Amino acid sequence: PNAMMSYLSALDLVLHNGRDARTGQQVALAGGEIETFTSFEHLLSAFKNQISTTHRLLALRQGFELRAERESASFHFMSLLNGACVERGRSWVDGGIQYLGGMIESFGLTNVSDSLAAIRELVFEKRVMSLKQLVRVLDADFDGFEAERQLMLSAPKYGNADDAVDVLLVELSNFVCTDAM
């Protein structure tokens, strides 16, 4: 059982207070309206909280999937190809292998670091635009906002000898890897 986690989607949910930007439906943790984020640290904390909450939900889902698989899909062919399963006379989802696990496949950590770095610089450091303005630009997919698009394109990016972005990516990577579910 695997799950997928898009860190860019998590940031989008934080910027929309847990609502799907297309439908307005509440689909995730409500971490606060964007006007409440008075500092980058507050926004980053809400983002980490969204990630952690989603990690927990995905782990629970994997547990349910494993129980359902144990009851209804014993994976005989895979079990026959595994020596430990054959020795124990059990399928791989029912104690045939020593360690049964799943994983959360994650996507977009570098891109979300770049996005957060742009928000930090343009909204909280240089104050070129408010967070509400930035979300409006993103929701419009930059249509009618070429100047803002250029500002975001020129923001710091990971891997371009900018320690601030590199440190942010390392911080997020460490958080993701050590998040205690």
Secondary structure, DSSP 8 states (H G I E B T S, - for coil): -EEEEEHHHHHHHHHTTTB-TTT--B-S-----GGG--SHHHHHHHHHHHHHHHHHHHHHHHHHHHHHHHHH---HHHHHT-HHHHHHTS-TTTTSSS----EEEEE-HHHHHHHHHHHIIIIIIS-SS-HHHHHHHHHTTTTT-HHHHHHHHTS--TTSS-HHHHHHHHHHHHHHHH---
